[in-house]
Amino acid sequence: MYKINDKSLIMDIKEFSKVVEQRKSDFKDMEFDHPLDKKSIDKLSNLIQGSSEVIEYSQVGELDDLWNELIDKAIKCLRFFDDREPFLNNKKKKPVAYGIDKLHAYHERYSDFESLLYGASSYYRDHVFHSIRTWMLGIFCLLKNMDSDEEGTTGDTIFIDKLTIEGDGNNIFIGKTNFFEKISMWTLIALCHDLGYPLEKSQQILDKTQKMMKEFIPNPNIWNNFNFSGIQDNINEYIVKFISTKMKKIEKQNEEIKVEKNMSEESDIFNGRIQPKYYLKYTKSLEKFDHGIVSSVIIYKMLLYFLESDFNLNDDYIYKYEDARQFYIRREILRAMASHTCSDVYNIYLTTFSSLLFICDEFQEWGRKSWNEMYAGLQPNAVKLSIDKFTPNEVDVSEDIDMCKIDEEDMVIENIVRIFVRQYEKYKVIFRDGQYTQARDFNLSKKMKLQLAENGTEGNEISIEYTLKAQDENSFKVNLKASKYKNNKEFVKKLKGKISKSEFEKEFCIESK
């Protein structure tokens, strides 16, 4: 079992430098920036002070700098390994992350908005802490050897080597995407996945303001429509089509295209094809201003790395191998971000960046403020996460939640209901049965202990365990045997009543005797 907090993650990331050096030996005599270089790891290490297990909110300035530096290095790394750019063949040329200044400026405006939204000072920036922690958790899951009984990280059986790309059936693209490119892809995904949150929240604020103003004015004239129009709408549609496209290898020979036998994969050529189901789902998500797809649009428009993507809406346009590989790298970054708030898109495999972001984003609850929507009535640092296993075939995690300050029975019930609705039901939708899910081969389980207010000399703890099985029945179990509610029929009745309208009610089980 691995106890997860800021300090333990940073210590492990420092240990991963052995893996990083091992992988870097494959690129002898090449000097390039990447998010896990010594300078970045040193900055990360300096964020933990004394015996503290968490990064303090007083260090938000240093965290901002690290956020910018990691994104800058990720873009430079991805550009460096793009065969179409000059950097691999000309050491005098160095990649630049064009547009990072615009992204930084937007990031600052985000921080101002967040302080207004939560009534907090600029001293508190939850989105910065959450994105860095999500990134660290993902690095841990990618590089920690949890696929064997042996301790340590050899770099031979780690999760990052099992990563796949949606639509890349034979792994012809991800197989040629190296360790540092994958780390850079994850860095952009994790650090930018919530950038669209202010726009999503702004729409909700205006909607509620409209309703409130009706108490004073019969027909309040409040601008509450964020719909795009004209050129903006065309650009957004283009980006959605980009995210919704996959490559199809050209097999036929004709007079214009000569494909010789026994040629390497690098000689393959491709056409791009829009996947209608993805296009409709992401368009719907953009209409609702889901912050995942909005985040994808933001970085596409701001970063020249995405604006220079080789993408053509003409079905006959021919992509060479490296064109197609670079397309998939960019598309996968944008698709992972867009999918994490688009429940219409379901995941079949755990090894995609979309699944990795969804899970790390959901598991990152430690150190978040009490106004977070996952649980009610909690104090910061009330959630303790442990990971038992994270492999391509199995995810097994545990959470200890301190609810000792909660005395109200109704609030205890509310938290159990939130776990069922906002975790279990959400996971079931994202990892639901559908077309081709017969190929799904991973199980996910989570064990939770809710530590309640003391009940005299007896313990007072509620245990919850839910599992999502690849090819078996799912379950959600609440165990009241170690709590003061074990013989409380009224408590059980109330709890069941709250779940009664759920379509997954039959999977909800209470053990009280």
Secondary structure, DSSP 8 states (H G I E B T S, - for coil): -EEESHHHHHHHHHHTHHHHHHHHGGGTT-----TTSHHHHHHHHTT--TT-SS--GGGHHHHHHHHHHHHHHHHHHHHHT-TTSSTTT-TT-----TTHHHHHHHHHHHHHHHHHHHT--TT--HHHHHHHHHHHHHHHHHHS--SSSS-S--SSS-GGGG---TT-TT-TTGGGS-HHHHHHHHHHHHHHTTTTHHHHHHHHHHHHHHHHHTTT-SS----------HHHHHHHHHHHHHHTEEEEE-----SS----TT--GGG-EEEEEE-HHHHHHHHHHHHTT-HHHHHHHHHHHH-HHHHT----S-TT--EEHHHHHHHHHHHHHHHHHHHTT-TTS--S-TTSHHHHHHHHHHH--TT--TT-SSSSS--TT-EEEEEEEEETTEEEEEEEEEETT---HHHHHHHHHHIIIIIIIHHHHHT---TTGGG---EEEEEEEEEES-BTTB--EEEEEEEE-SSS--EEEEE-TTSTTTT-HHHHHHHHHHHTTSTTGGGEEEE--
